[in-house]
Amino acid sequence: MQVSKWGNSLAIRLPVSVVEVLGLKAGDDVEVRVAGEDQFEVKRTPSNREVLARLRKFRGLLPADFKFDRLEANER
């Protein structure tokens, strides 16, 4: 891959093999993080629908007496 100038930023093109493995399409969001001194990692950001589907799996799994108190949780 080659680093190219794009406006005031730098850009790279992802190889088709990475695009296929991550299931990316134009307009998708990705997260890029430093994975080592000279390495980075690319991860597809889950869509809102995917996040909601994951949250729905937890529906009903909390104990019946569970109470979330925002003020108590943020006490110092």
PDB file as gemmi writes it, atoms N, CA and C in Angstrom:
CRYST1    1.000    1.000    1.000  90.00  90.00  90.00 P 1                      
ATOM      1  N   MET A   1       0.847  -1.173   0.000  1.00  0.00           N  
ATOM      2  CA  MET A   1       0.000   0.000   0.000  1.00  0.00           C  
ATOM      3  C   MET A   1       0.892   1.236   0.000  1.00  0.00           C  
ATOM      4  N   GLN A   2       0.398   2.263  -0.590  1.00  0.00           N  
ATOM      5  CA  GLN A   2       1.140   3.511  -0.655  1.00  0.00           C  
ATOM      6  C   GLN A   2       0.346   4.604   0.043  1.00  0.00           C  
ATOM      7  N   VAL A   3       1.030   5.427   0.807  1.00  0.00           N  
ATOM      8  CA  VAL A   3       0.398   6.557   1.481  1.00  0.00           C  
ATOM      9  C   VAL A   3       0.289   7.699   0.476  1.00  0.00           C  
ATOM     10  N   SER A   4      -0.898   8.289   0.373  1.00  0.00           N  
ATOM     11  CA  SER A   4      -1.146   9.377  -0.572  1.00  0.00           C  
ATOM     12  C   SER A   4      -1.659  10.603   0.172  1.00  0.00           C  
ATOM     13  N   LYS A   5      -1.481  11.743  -0.424  1.00  0.00           N  
ATOM     14  CA  LYS A   5      -1.998  12.999   0.122  1.00  0.00           C  
ATOM     15  C   LYS A   5      -3.468  13.107  -0.249  1.00  0.00           C  
ATOM     16  N   TRP A   6      -4.324  13.497   0.717  1.00  0.00           N  
ATOM     17  CA  TRP A   6      -5.744  13.685   0.466  1.00  0.00           C  
ATOM     18  C   TRP A   6      -6.170  14.919   1.249  1.00  0.00           C  
ATOM     19  N   GLY A   7      -6.220  16.053   0.586  1.00  0.00           N  
ATOM     20  CA  GLY A   7      -6.480  17.323   1.261  1.00  0.00           C  
ATOM     21  C   GLY A   7      -5.333  17.617   2.203  1.00  0.00           C  
ATOM     22  N   ASN A   8      -5.643  17.881   3.480  1.00  0.00           N  
ATOM     23  CA  ASN A   8      -4.608  18.123   4.481  1.00  0.00           C  
ATOM     24  C   ASN A   8      -4.225  16.851   5.224  1.00  0.00           C  
ATOM     25  N   SER A   9      -4.759  15.726   4.779  1.00  0.00           N  
ATOM     26  CA  SER A   9      -4.525  14.443   5.463  1.00  0.00           C  
ATOM     27  C   SER A   9      -3.739  13.496   4.580  1.00  0.00           C  
ATOM     28  N   LEU A  10      -3.430  12.350   5.145  1.00  0.00           N  
ATOM     29  CA  LEU A  10      -2.817  11.262   4.394  1.00  0.00           C  
ATOM     30  C   LEU A  10      -3.808  10.114   4.323  1.00  0.00           C  
ATOM     31  N   ALA A  11      -3.755   9.335   3.258  1.00  0.00           N  
ATOM     32  CA  ALA A  11      -4.716   8.251   3.069  1.00  0.00           C  
ATOM     33  C   ALA A  11      -4.014   7.024   2.503  1.00  0.00           C  
ATOM     34  N   ILE A  12      -4.616   5.870   2.758  1.00  0.00           N  
ATOM     35  CA  ILE A  12      -4.179   4.625   2.131  1.00  0.00           C  
ATOM     36  C   ILE A  12      -5.400   3.945   1.531  1.00  0.00           C  
ATOM     37  N   ARG A  13      -5.195   3.134   0.542  1.00  0.00           N  
ATOM     38  CA  ARG A  13      -6.277   2.332  -0.030  1.00  0.00           C  
ATOM     39  C   ARG A  13      -6.157   0.946   0.567  1.00  0.00           C  
ATOM     40  N   LEU A  14      -7.287   0.402   0.968  1.00  0.00           N  
ATOM     41  CA  LEU A  14      -7.284  -0.934   1.543  1.00  0.00           C  
ATOM     42  C   LEU A  14      -7.301  -1.972   0.428  1.00  0.00           C  
ATOM     43  N   PRO A  15      -6.474  -2.988   0.544  1.00  0.00           N  
ATOM     44  CA  PRO A  15      -6.474  -4.042  -0.470  1.00  0.00           C  
ATOM     45  C   PRO A  15      -7.815  -4.784  -0.456  1.00  0.00           C  
ATOM     46  N   VAL A  16      -8.203  -5.326  -1.586  1.00  0.00           N  
ATOM     47  CA  VAL A  16      -9.472  -6.024  -1.711  1.00  0.00           C  
ATOM     48  C   VAL A  16      -9.571  -7.175  -0.709  1.00  0.00           C  
ATOM     49  N   SER A  17      -8.460  -7.809  -0.379  1.00  0.00           N  
ATOM     50  CA  SER A  17      -8.496  -8.921   0.578  1.00  0.00           C  
ATOM     51  C   SER A  17      -8.946  -8.439   1.957  1.00  0.00           C  
ATOM     52  N   VAL A  18      -8.497  -7.255   2.381  1.00  0.00           N  
ATOM     53  CA  VAL A  18      -8.907  -6.689   3.672  1.00  0.00           C  
ATOM     54  C   VAL A  18     -10.377  -6.296   3.618  1.00  0.00           C  
ATOM     55  N   VAL A  19     -10.788  -5.682   2.522  1.00  0.00           N  
ATOM     56  CA  VAL A  19     -12.176  -5.255   2.342  1.00  0.00           C  
ATOM     57  C   VAL A  19     -13.108  -6.460   2.424  1.00  0.00           C  
ATOM     58  N   GLU A  20     -12.733  -7.553   1.779  1.00  0.00           N  
ATOM     59  CA  GLU A  20     -13.572  -8.753   1.782  1.00  0.00           C  
ATOM     60  C   GLU A  20     -13.648  -9.380   3.164  1.00  0.00           C  
ATOM     61  N   VAL A  21     -12.515  -9.486   3.861  1.00  0.00           N  
ATOM     62  CA  VAL A  21     -12.499 -10.101   5.189  1.00  0.00           C  
ATOM     63  C   VAL A  21     -13.346  -9.299   6.167  1.00  0.00           C  
ATOM     64  N   LEU A  22     -13.252  -7.973   6.106  1.00  0.00           N  
ATOM     65  CA  LEU A  22     -14.006  -7.114   7.018  1.00  0.00           C  
ATOM     66  C   LEU A  22     -15.433  -6.856   6.542  1.00  0.00           C  
ATOM     67  N   GLY A  23     -15.743  -7.265   5.313  1.00  0.00           N  
ATOM     68  CA  GLY A  23     -17.086  -7.040   4.778  1.00  0.00           C  
ATOM     69  C   GLY A  23     -17.399  -5.570   4.590  1.00  0.00           C  
ATOM     70  N   LEU A  24     -16.425  -4.802   4.132  1.00  0.00           N  
ATOM     71  CA  LEU A  24     -16.599  -3.357   3.988  1.00  0.00           C  
ATOM     72  C   LEU A  24     -17.257  -2.990   2.671  1.00  0.00           C  
ATOM     73  N   LYS A  25     -17.956  -1.854   2.691  1.00  0.00           N  
ATOM     74  CA  LYS A  25     -18.491  -1.266   1.474  1.00  0.00           C  
ATOM     75  C   LYS A  25     -18.323   0.252   1.590  1.00  0.00           C  
ATOM     76  N   ALA A  26     -18.467   0.936   0.497  1.00  0.00           N  
ATOM     77  CA  ALA A  26     -18.306   2.395   0.491  1.00  0.00           C  
ATOM     78  C   ALA A  26     -19.236   3.030   1.521  1.00  0.00           C  
ATOM     79  N   GLY A  27     -18.717   3.938   2.325  1.00  0.00           N  
ATOM     80  CA  GLY A  27     -19.504   4.630   3.333  1.00  0.00           C  
ATOM     81  C   GLY A  27     -19.417   4.016   4.720  1.00  0.00           C  
ATOM     82  N   ASP A  28     -18.873   2.793   4.834  1.00  0.00           N  
ATOM     83  CA  ASP A  28     -18.728   2.170   6.149  1.00  0.00           C  
ATOM     84  C   ASP A  28     -17.703   2.921   6.984  1.00  0.00           C  
ATOM     85  N   ASP A  29     -17.884   2.882   8.301  1.00  0.00           N  
ATOM     86  CA  ASP A  29     -16.915   3.469   9.220  1.00  0.00           C  
ATOM     87  C   ASP A  29     -15.957   2.384   9.678  1.00  0.00           C  
ATOM     88  N   VAL A  30     -14.692   2.746   9.840  1.00  0.00           N  
ATOM     89  CA  VAL A  30     -13.691   1.830  10.369  1.00  0.00           C  
ATOM     90  C   VAL A  30     -12.952   2.504  11.511  1.00  0.00           C  
ATOM     91  N   GLU A  31     -12.421   1.690  12.400  1.00  0.00           N  
ATOM     92  CA  GLU A  31     -11.574   2.180  13.475  1.00  0.00           C  
ATOM     93  C   GLU A  31     -10.149   1.776  13.143  1.00  0.00           C  
ATOM     94  N   VAL A  32      -9.226   2.693  13.296  1.00  0.00           N  
ATOM     95  CA  VAL A  32      -7.815   2.403  13.077  1.00  0.00           C  
ATOM     96  C   VAL A  32      -7.098   2.717  14.373  1.00  0.00           C  
ATOM     97  N   ARG A  33      -6.303   1.764  14.854  1.00  0.00           N  
ATOM     98  CA  ARG A  33      -5.565   1.997  16.092  1.00  0.00           C  
ATOM     99  C   ARG A  33      -4.136   1.509  15.922  1.00  0.00           C  
ATOM    100  N   VAL A  34      -3.250   2.092  16.691  1.00  0.00           N  
ATOM    101  CA  VAL A  34      -1.855   1.688  16.684  1.00  0.00           C  
ATOM    102  C   VAL A  34      -1.750   0.359  17.417  1.00  0.00           C  
ATOM    103  N   ALA A  35      -1.176  -0.646  16.753  1.00  0.00           N  
ATOM    104  CA  ALA A  35      -1.087  -1.993  17.323  1.00  0.00           C  
ATOM    105  C   ALA A  35       0.339  -2.331  17.739  1.00  0.00           C  
ATOM    106  N   GLY A  36       1.255  -1.454  17.490  1.00  0.00           N  
ATOM    107  CA  GLY A  36       2.650  -1.671  17.847  1.00  0.00           C  
ATOM    108  C   GLY A  36       3.456  -0.464  17.411  1.00  0.00           C  
ATOM    109  N   GLU A  37       4.739  -0.548  17.596  1.00  0.00           N  
ATOM    110  CA  GLU A  37       5.594   0.602  17.264  1.00  0.00           C  
ATOM    111  C   GLU A  37       5.478   0.999  15.796  1.00  0.00           C  
ATOM    112  N   ASP A  38       5.357   0.028  14.912  1.00  0.00           N  
ATOM    113  CA  ASP A  38       5.254   0.333  13.485  1.00  0.00           C  
ATOM    114  C   ASP A  38       4.127  -0.458  12.817  1.00  0.00           C  
ATOM    115  N   GLN A  39       3.034  -0.667  13.561  1.00  0.00           N  
ATOM    116  CA  GLN A  39       1.895  -1.428  13.050  1.00  0.00           C  
ATOM    117  C   GLN A  39       0.595  -0.737  13.411  1.00  0.00           C  
ATOM    118  N   PHE A  40      -0.416  -0.956  12.585  1.00  0.00           N  
ATOM    119  CA  PHE A  40      -1.751  -0.483  12.940  1.00  0.00           C  
ATOM    120  C   PHE A  40      -2.753  -1.574  12.621  1.00  0.00           C  
ATOM    121  N   GLU A  41      -3.946  -1.411  13.183  1.00  0.00           N  
ATOM    122  CA  GLU A  41      -5.010  -2.400  13.055  1.00  0.00           C  
ATOM    123  C   GLU A  41      -6.255  -1.698  12.518  1.00  0.00           C  
ATOM    124  N   VAL A  42      -6.934  -2.333  11.585  1.00  0.00           N  
ATOM    125  CA  VAL A  42      -8.159  -1.781  11.019  1.00  0.00           C  
ATOM    126  C   VAL A  42      -9.308  -2.680  11.438  1.00  0.00           C  
ATOM    127  N   LYS A  43     -10.397  -2.065  11.939  1.00  0.00           N  
ATOM    128  CA  LYS A  43     -11.550  -2.813  12.416  1.00  0.00           C  
ATOM    129  C   LYS A  43     -12.812  -2.108  11.934  1.00  0.00           C  
ATOM    130  N   ARG A  44     -13.752  -2.865  11.409  1.00  0.00           N  
ATOM    131  CA  ARG A  44     -15.011  -2.278  10.964  1.00  0.00           C  
ATOM    132  C   ARG A  44     -15.813  -1.866  12.188  1.00  0.00           C  
ATOM    133  N   THR A  45     -16.335  -0.649  12.163  1.00  0.00           N  
ATOM    134  CA  THR A  45     -17.192  -0.161  13.239  1.00  0.00           C  
ATOM    135  C   THR A  45     -18.575  -0.775  13.040  1.00  0.00           C  
ATOM    136  N   PRO A  46     -19.137  -1.394  14.073  1.00  0.00           N  
ATOM    137  CA  PRO A  46     -20.461  -1.997  13.895  1.00  0.00           C  
ATOM    138  C   PRO A  46     -21.530  -0.936  13.637  1.00  0.00           C  
ATOM    139  N   SER A  47     -22.516  -1.309  12.831  1.00  0.00           N  
ATOM    140  CA  SER A  47     -23.613  -0.384  12.534  1.00  0.00           C  
ATOM    141  C   SER A  47     -24.516  -0.267  13.758  1.00  0.00           C  
ATOM    142  N   ASN A  48     -25.374   0.740  13.746  1.00  0.00           N  
ATOM    143  CA  ASN A  48     -26.326   0.913  14.854  1.00  0.00           C  
ATOM    144  C   ASN A  48     -27.207  -0.318  15.009  1.00  0.00           C  
ATOM    145  N   ARG A  49     -27.621  -0.907  13.901  1.00  0.00           N  
ATOM    146  CA  ARG A  49     -28.457  -2.112  13.954  1.00  0.00           C  
ATOM    147  C   ARG A  49     -27.712  -3.261  14.620  1.00  0.00           C  
ATOM    148  N   GLU A  50     -26.421  -3.409  14.296  1.00  0.00           N  
ATOM    149  CA  GLU A  50     -25.632  -4.482  14.899  1.00  0.00           C  
ATOM    150  C   GLU A  50     -25.469  -4.273  16.404  1.00  0.00           C  
ATOM    151  N   VAL A  51     -25.239  -3.038  16.804  1.00  0.00           N  
ATOM    152  CA  VAL A  51     -25.096  -2.732  18.232  1.00  0.00           C  
ATOM    153  C   VAL A  51     -26.403  -3.022  18.964  1.00  0.00           C  
ATOM    154  N   LEU A  52     -27.526  -2.602  18.394  1.00  0.00           N  
ATOM    155  CA  LEU A  52     -28.823  -2.868  19.018  1.00  0.00           C  
ATOM    156  C   LEU A  52     -29.098  -4.364  19.110  1.00  0.00           C  
ATOM    157  N   ALA A  53     -28.730  -5.110  18.081  1.00  0.00           N  
ATOM    158  CA  ALA A  53     -28.937  -6.561  18.104  1.00  0.00           C  
ATOM    159  C   ALA A  53     -28.125  -7.193  19.230  1.00  0.00           C  
ATOM    160  N   ARG A  54     -26.905  -6.723  19.438  1.00  0.00           N  
ATOM    161  CA  ARG A  54     -26.075  -7.242  20.541  1.00  0.00           C  
ATOM    162  C   ARG A  54     -26.694  -6.915  21.889  1.00  0.00           C  
ATOM    163  N   LEU A  55     -27.200  -5.691  22.035  1.00  0.00           N  
ATOM    164  CA  LEU A  55     -27.819  -5.284  23.295  1.00  0.00           C  
ATOM    165  C   LEU A  55     -29.078  -6.097  23.587  1.00  0.00           C  
ATOM    166  N   ARG A  56     -29.839  -6.414  22.546  1.00  0.00           N  
ATOM    167  CA  ARG A  56     -31.079  -7.174  22.740  1.00  0.00           C  
ATOM    168  C   ARG A  56     -30.803  -8.572  23.297  1.00  0.00           C  
ATOM    169  N   LYS A  57     -29.624  -9.111  23.043  1.00  0.00           N  
ATOM    170  CA  LYS A  57     -29.275 -10.431  23.571  1.00  0.00           C  
ATOM    171  C   LYS A  57     -29.231 -10.418  25.100  1.00  0.00           C  
ATOM    172  N   PHE A  58     -28.996  -9.253  25.690  1.00  0.00           N  
ATOM    173  CA  PHE A  58     -28.901  -9.143  27.142  1.00  0.00           C  
ATOM    174  C   PHE A  58     -30.253  -8.868  27.804  1.00  0.00           C  
ATOM    175  N   ARG A  59     -31.281  -8.636  27.002  1.00  0.00           N  
ATOM    176  CA  ARG A  59     -32.604  -8.330  27.542  1.00  0.00           C  
ATOM    177  C   ARG A  59     -33.072  -9.475  28.441  1.00  0.00           C  
ATOM    178  N   GLY A  60     -33.412  -9.138  29.663  1.00  0.00           N  
ATOM    179  CA  GLY A  60     -33.917 -10.141  30.596  1.00  0.00           C  
ATOM    180  C   GLY A  60     -32.849 -10.926  31.324  1.00  0.00           C  
ATOM    181  N   LEU A  61     -31.573 -10.640  31.095  1.00  0.00           N  
ATOM    182  CA  LEU A  61     -30.511 -11.399  31.740  1.00  0.00           C  
ATOM    183  C   LEU A  61     -30.081 -10.819  33.083  1.00  0.00           C  
ATOM    184  N   LEU A  62     -30.535  -9.631  33.406  1.00  0.00           N  
ATOM    185  CA  LEU A  62     -30.191  -9.032  34.689  1.00  0.00           C  
ATOM    186  C   LEU A  62     -31.110  -9.579  35.772  1.00  0.00           C  
ATOM    187  N   PRO A  63     -30.603  -9.674  36.992  1.00  0.00           N  
ATOM    188  CA  PRO A  63     -31.461 -10.148  38.090  1.00  0.00           C  
ATOM    189  C   PRO A  63     -32.687  -9.249  38.254  1.00  0.00           C  
ATOM    190  N   ALA A  64     -33.773  -9.830  38.714  1.00  0.00           N  
ATOM    191  CA  ALA A  64     -35.031  -9.093  38.845  1.00  0.00           C  
ATOM    192  C   ALA A  64     -34.893  -7.892  39.776  1.00  0.00           C  
ATOM    193  N   ASP A  65     -34.025  -7.985  40.790  1.00  0.00           N  
ATOM    194  CA  ASP A  65     -33.872  -6.888  41.747  1.00  0.00           C  
ATOM    195  C   ASP A  65     -32.775  -5.895  41.339  1.00  0.00           C  
ATOM    196  N   PHE A  66     -32.233  -6.025  40.134  1.00  0.00           N  
ATOM    197  CA  PHE A  66     -31.174  -5.120  39.679  1.00  0.00           C  
ATOM    198  C   PHE A  66     -31.745  -3.723  39.517  1.00  0.00           C  
ATOM    199  N   LYS A  67     -30.983  -2.739  40.020  1.00  0.00           N  
ATOM    200  CA  LYS A  67     -31.391  -1.344  39.910  1.00  0.00           C  
ATOM    201  C   LYS A  67     -30.179  -0.543  39.458  1.00  0.00           C  
ATOM    202  N   PHE A  68     -30.317   0.202  38.407  1.00  0.00           N  
ATOM    203  CA  PHE A  68     -29.235   1.077  37.969  1.00  0.00           C  
ATOM    204  C   PHE A  68     -29.567   2.490  38.404  1.00  0.00           C  
ATOM    205  N   ASP A  69     -28.726   3.027  39.253  1.00  0.00           N  
ATOM    206  CA  ASP A  69     -28.903   4.380  39.746  1.00  0.00           C  
ATOM    207  C   ASP A  69     -27.739   5.219  39.216  1.00  0.00           C  
ATOM    208  N   ARG A  70     -28.017   6.088  38.272  1.00  0.00           N  
ATOM    209  CA  ARG A  70     -26.977   6.893  37.649  1.00  0.00           C  
ATOM    210  C   ARG A  70     -26.208   7.707  38.661  1.00  0.00           C  
ATOM    211  N   LEU A  71     -26.895   8.308  39.638  1.00  0.00           N  
ATOM    212  CA  LEU A  71     -26.224   9.138  40.632  1.00  0.00           C  
ATOM    213  C   LEU A  71     -25.307   8.270  41.514  1.00  0.00           C  
ATOM    214  N   GLU A  72     -25.801   7.106  41.907  1.00  0.00           N  
ATOM    215  CA  GLU A  72     -24.985   6.208  42.726  1.00  0.00           C  
ATOM    216  C   GLU A  72     -23.776   5.710  41.955  1.00  0.00           C  
ATOM    217  N   ALA A  73     -23.950   5.412  40.702  1.00  0.00           N  
ATOM    218  CA  ALA A  73     -22.845   4.911  39.873  1.00  0.00           C  
ATOM    219  C   ALA A  73     -21.754   5.963  39.697  1.00  0.00           C  
ATOM    220  N   ASN A  74     -22.116   7.233  39.724  1.00  0.00           N  
ATOM    221  CA  ASN A  74     -21.142   8.301  39.510  1.00  0.00           C  
ATOM    222  C   ASN A  74     -20.652   8.940  40.793  1.00  0.00           C  
ATOM    223  N   GLU A  75     -21.014   8.369  41.944  1.00  0.00           N  
ATOM    224  CA  GLU A  75     -20.514   8.901  43.206  1.00  0.00           C  
ATOM    225  C   GLU A  75     -19.009   8.728  43.291  1.00  0.00           C  
ATOM    226  N   ARG A  76     -18.379   9.675  43.969  1.00  0.00           N  
ATOM    227  CA  ARG A  76     -16.917   9.585  44.126  1.00  0.00           C  
ATOM    228  C   ARG A  76     -16.570   9.519  45.563  1.00  0.00           C  
TER     229      ARG A  76                                                      
END                                                                             
